[in-house]
């Protein structure tokens, strides 16, 4: 298995259709998901580890972790429909050793070795990104995330006792899916980052 092969598998996952603007539910592209998880894998933070996928959506990040040898993955999302699609994707790929957790991120107490997430950016619901950041570092020793391009200063300000390492800077394509979207496709700058003590 290499990063390209992982991206191909992830590109075939089913997405969920009924997304909620207030939750800022956007699909994580397979190439970005594979880059983030491949880095975590190379850092020895996936294989044989307990991994949590916070705000999992269709499960793309956690599924990548399972494919790369995670001992167990907790898929966490407040949206039951997202978890239904995650389970469908796991079953299609014949994956085991996972648990679905329907919960708001702030109510989660499950500890893991590694937490992965593409959290809301706090655009539609102000401060939602900060809830994910602050809770994420409470739940795992290593956090790998996709975050808005100008967010490095925010991370360092909000969780100053942690080290932030930028893995990659890239663009995320957002497709037209909510009424406030003006264009068919919109590109936004993002960073792939690791947060650790």
Secondary structure, 3 states (H helix, E strand, C coil): CCHHHHHHHHHCCCCCCCCCHHHCCCCCCHHHHHHHHHHHHHCCCCCCCEEEEECCCCCHHHHHHHHCCCCEEEEEECCHHHHHHHHHHHHHCCCCCEEEEECCHHHCCCCEEEEEECCCCCCCCCCHHHHHHHHHHHHEEEEEEEEECCCHHHHHHHCCCCEEEEEEEEEEEEECCCCCCCCCEEEEEEEEEEEEC
